[in-house]
Amino acid sequence: MKYPLAAVSKLLEVFGEDLGGGYDIGCKFKTTLAGSSIGPCTKLMHHTCLVGAFHGHAHSRICQLSHLTTYVEGLGIEDLETCEHIFSKSNALASATHYVSVFHRQQAITTYFQHNDDFETYANLSKYYLMSCFSGTNSRAGEFLYNNYKQALDILSDGEHVLPGLMQDLGVTDVVTFEMWLKEEKSYLEGLQCKPEEETVTMEYWQRLVKLNTSK
């Protein structure tokens, strides 16, 4: 937990209020963060702990309703899995560094990320080159933001055509109903004091069958 605590502290110092941070175990980290020395500061500055789209679906439903990026207004198409994208891309280094010495392995990894930062990461986030993309020039720089912008427009356009038909099939007249359903589901899950009796009895019966089979 030391690294994310330090990261949150620095982010609040640099960017200020109303931040949301994605972490594989953001639900558990929220408790740790609240009890840390910067806990009062994060509460005062309205910091929100979230779970990335890739990892969130492995968490419980109640956790997803509270922390999954899909249900957090304002995140847009951000999945909060930047590290996973980078790790996946850097896997291409494995075949080239598998049998080399420790020094050359570290050298290759360092060179790779320096090149990635200089010629891809910073260029993709460059405002100047982003403008050149919109003007139709033949540059790859600004591609990340440009593609995200196009994807967002496509999603909005598709939603205008798909959503009315979906709402009609479900008998929904107002999009607010979807938000109400999420709140009702969360309230129901939070109100569960124990597992349903039928589910508990079923599991106990199954476990006894397993034990019976083992004893035989």
N, C-alpha and C positions, 0 to 999 in steps of 0.2 A: 504493500500500500504506500510505501514511501515515495515512489516515483510519481504516481498520479496526484498525491497530496502536493508535492512540489510543483507539478505542472499546473494544477488548479490555482495555486497561490500566485504563480507567475502570470497566468492568463488574466486573473482578476486585477492584478497590478497594472497590466498593459492595456487591457480592453475594457475593464470596468463592469458595469451591471448587465443583468439579463443575459447571461451566457448559458449555453447548454453543452455539456461535455459527454461524449460517448465513450463507454468503457465496457469490456467484455462482461464484467460483473458489476455494472453500474448500480444495480439494486442493492448489493451488499456494500459497495463503496459509499453509498449515500449515508449509511449508518456510521461508518468509520469517519467520513468527512464531517458529519454533524458533531461527533464527539472529539474532534481534533482541535488544535489551537486556533485554526482558521475557521472553525465551524460558525461562530457568531458572525464573522465577516461574510461567509458565503450566504447565510440566511439574510443578512442585511442587503446584500447585493443581488439577491434572487437568483442564485446559481441553481441550475437544474441538472441532476444526474440522469443520464440516459443509457440505453443499451443499443448497440448497433444492430442493423437489420439482419446481419448474418448470424450473430450469436443470440439475438433476442428470441428467435423462434425455438430455441432449445430450453428457454425458461418457462416457468408456469404461466398459465393464462392470466392470472391476476397480476403478475409481474409485467407481462406484455402490455396490458391495459394502462399501466402506470408509467412504463419506461421505454417501450418500443417506439422507434422513430416513426413508424407508420401512423401512430395515433397522436403525434405531437404537432400541433398547429405551428406553422412558421418555419419548419425545417425544409419544406419543399421536397426535392428529390434527393436530398443528402442522406446517405445511408450510414455515415459515421464509421465506415470500415476502411479508411485510407491506409492504415497499416497493413491490413490483409491484402489490399491491392498491390502494395509495394512488395510484400513478402512473396506473393504469387509471381510477380514479374521477375523478382531476383532469383527465383528457382532455376532460371536458365544458366546461372553461374555454376550449378552443382556439377555438371559433367566436366567443366573446364578446371575445377578446383579439387576434384575428388582425390586425386593422387599426388597433388603437389605438396610442397613443404608448408609449414605453418606460416612462414614469412610470406611466401608467394600467394597463399590463399588470402591472407589479410590484405596484401597489396592489391589483388584483383578485386576484392570486395570494396575496398576504399576507392579505387579508381572508378569502379562501376557507379557508385553512388555520387561521386563528384561529377562524373559525366552526366548522369541522370538529372542532377540538380541544375547544372549549367545549361544544358541543351534541351531539357524537356520541362522540368518542374517550373522553373522561373519563367521560361518562355511561354508556357501554357497559361500562366497567370498574368502575363504582361498586358497592361492596358493598351499600350501603343500597338502591339501586334494584334491584340483582340480587335481593335478598330479596323486594322487592315483586312482581317477575316470578313468583317461585315461589309467592307467596301468591295469585296470580291477578288482581292489579290491572292496570289498563289502561295501563301505562307502557312506553315503548320503551327506557328506560334499562336497562342491564344486559343488553340483548338479545344482544350478542356472546357473552358468557360463557354466557348461558342457552341460546342456540342450539347452541353448541359442546357443552354438557353433554347436550342432547337428541340431538345427532348421535352422540356417543360411546355413549350408551345404545342407539341404533338399531343401531350397528355391532356392539356386543357381542351384542345380541339376534339380529341376522341371522347372526352367526358361529355361534351355537349351533345354528341350523337348517341352515346351508349347509355348514359345515366337516365334520361327520360324513359327509355324502354324498360330498363331494369326497375325503376321506381314503379312503373305501371304494373309489371309482373308481380311485384311484392305488395302492391296496394298502398304504396307510400305517396303522399301528396306534397310533402315538404322535406327538403334535405336535412332539416333540423332533427327529423325523426332518427336519422342514423346516429347523431350525437347522443340523442336520448337513449337509444338502445345500448350504446357503449356505457353510459352512466348507469343504466339499470343492471347491466351485466356485472359491472365492477361492484355495485352495491350488493348484488346477490352473492357474489363470491366472497366479499369481505364479511358478509353476515353468516357465512357457514362456520359453525362452531366445530363440527366434526364431519367425517365422510358420511354419505347416505347409508342408512342401515342395510339396504338391499345390496349395495356394493361391498360393504364390509363382510356380510354373511357369505357372499359369493366367493370372496378372496379366502376367507377362513375355510370354506368347504374345499376349495381347490388345494390349499396348503395341506389339509388333512389327507386328501387323496394322494398327494405327492409323498407324504410321510408313510402312508399305508403301502404304496407301491415300493418305497425304499425298504421298508421293514420286511416285505415279502421276498 
